[in-house]
Amino acid sequence: MIDRASSRKRTDKRNRVLWPVGQITATSTATPTTETLRAEPPISSSAGTRGEEVCFGTPVGVPRGDGARQVVEPGTVAFWTDGDSLVLPYGPTPTSYNGECRPASPCNVLGAVER
């Protein structure tokens, strides 16, 4: 489940991803995709994995943004527009080269997992 935590800055928002035995907090910047996701009620989804990437399906559909990227840093929070899913890559995936974090296709970058 994705839960909206309080704002940190005017343009940065904190979100929690919860599961039965844990949680992570991520900071997201204000983007059209982020605002569309935040307008939804809390989202409940089952997680799937693709290599070292966790994916959560959402009821949200948004277009791929101009700044969409396919290669991202570990801990990036992104929205995979081709699959209407929130993705949390943390290592190589089946489409990676040389250990990079590479979702299946370019994603809208939303923010990063707090460490």
C-alpha positions as CSV (number, residue, x, y, z in Angstrom):
1,M,0.0,0.0,0.0
2,I,1.3,3.5,-0.8
3,D,0.6,6.0,2.0
4,R,1.2,9.7,1.7
5,A,3.3,11.1,4.5
6,S,3.6,14.7,5.4
7,S,5.3,17.2,3.0
8,R,9.0,17.8,3.5
9,K,9.3,20.8,1.2
10,R,6.9,22.5,-1.1
11,T,8.0,20.4,-4.1
12,D,9.1,17.2,-2.3
13,K,6.6,14.7,-0.9
14,R,7.2,11.7,1.3
15,N,5.4,8.4,0.5
16,R,5.5,5.1,2.3
17,V,5.3,1.7,0.6
18,L,4.0,-0.8,3.2
19,W,3.8,-4.6,3.2
20,P,3.0,-7.0,6.0
21,V,6.6,-7.2,7.4
22,G,8.1,-3.9,6.5
23,Q,8.0,-0.5,4.8
24,I,10.1,2.0,2.9
25,T,9.8,5.7,2.6
26,A,10.5,7.5,-0.6
27,T,10.8,11.2,-1.5
28,S,9.1,12.2,-4.7
29,T,9.4,15.5,-6.6
30,A,6.4,17.3,-8.1
31,T,5.9,16.0,-11.6
32,P,2.6,15.4,-13.6
33,T,2.9,11.6,-12.9
34,T,3.5,12.2,-9.1
35,E,0.5,14.5,-8.9
36,T,-1.7,12.0,-10.8
37,L,-0.7,9.2,-8.4
38,R,-1.2,11.5,-5.3
39,A,-4.8,12.3,-6.5
40,E,-5.7,8.6,-6.2
41,P,-6.9,7.1,-2.9
42,P,-4.2,5.0,-1.2
43,I,-3.3,2.2,-3.7
44,S,-3.2,-1.4,-2.7
45,S,-1.3,-3.7,-5.0
46,S,0.6,-7.0,-5.1
47,A,4.3,-6.8,-5.7
48,G,6.1,-8.6,-8.5
49,T,9.8,-8.8,-9.3
50,R,11.8,-8.6,-12.5
51,G,15.4,-9.3,-11.7
52,E,16.4,-6.8,-8.9
53,E,13.3,-4.6,-9.4
54,V,10.0,-4.6,-7.5
55,C,6.9,-3.6,-9.5
56,F,3.5,-2.6,-8.2
57,G,0.5,-2.4,-10.6
58,T,-1.6,0.8,-10.2
59,P,-5.0,1.9,-11.5
60,V,-3.3,5.0,-13.0
61,G,-2.4,5.5,-16.6
62,V,-0.1,8.4,-17.6
63,P,1.9,9.1,-20.8
64,R,5.7,8.8,-20.9
65,G,7.2,12.1,-20.0
66,D,9.9,14.0,-21.9
67,G,12.5,13.2,-19.2
68,A,11.7,9.4,-19.1
69,R,14.8,7.3,-18.6
70,Q,15.5,3.6,-18.9
71,V,18.8,3.5,-17.0
72,V,18.4,4.7,-13.4
73,E,20.3,4.6,-10.1
74,P,19.6,1.9,-7.5
75,G,16.9,3.2,-5.2
76,T,15.1,5.3,-7.9
77,V,11.3,5.4,-7.7
78,A,9.8,5.4,-11.2
79,F,6.6,4.9,-13.0
80,W,6.6,2.4,-15.9
81,T,4.1,3.9,-18.3
82,D,4.0,0.8,-20.5
83,G,2.7,-1.3,-17.6
84,D,0.9,1.4,-15.4
85,S,3.2,0.3,-12.6
86,L,5.4,1.9,-9.9
87,V,8.9,0.4,-10.1
88,L,11.6,0.3,-7.5
89,P,14.8,-0.9,-9.2
90,Y,17.7,-1.8,-6.9
91,G,20.0,-3.8,-9.2
92,P,20.3,-5.5,-12.5
93,T,17.2,-6.7,-14.4
94,P,17.0,-9.1,-17.4
95,T,17.6,-6.2,-19.8
96,S,20.6,-4.7,-17.9
97,Y,24.1,-4.4,-19.2
98,N,27.1,-4.4,-16.9
99,G,25.0,-4.4,-13.7
100,E,23.0,-1.3,-14.3
101,C,19.4,-0.7,-13.2
102,R,17.4,-0.9,-16.4
103,P,13.6,-1.2,-16.3
104,A,12.0,-2.9,-19.4
105,S,11.4,0.5,-21.1
106,P,11.8,4.2,-20.3
107,C,10.1,5.3,-17.1
108,N,9.0,8.6,-15.6
109,V,11.4,9.2,-12.7
110,L,9.5,10.3,-9.5
111,G,12.1,10.3,-6.8
112,A,14.2,8.0,-4.6
113,V,14.0,5.7,-1.7
114,E,15.2,7.2,1.5
115,R,18.2,5.4,3.0
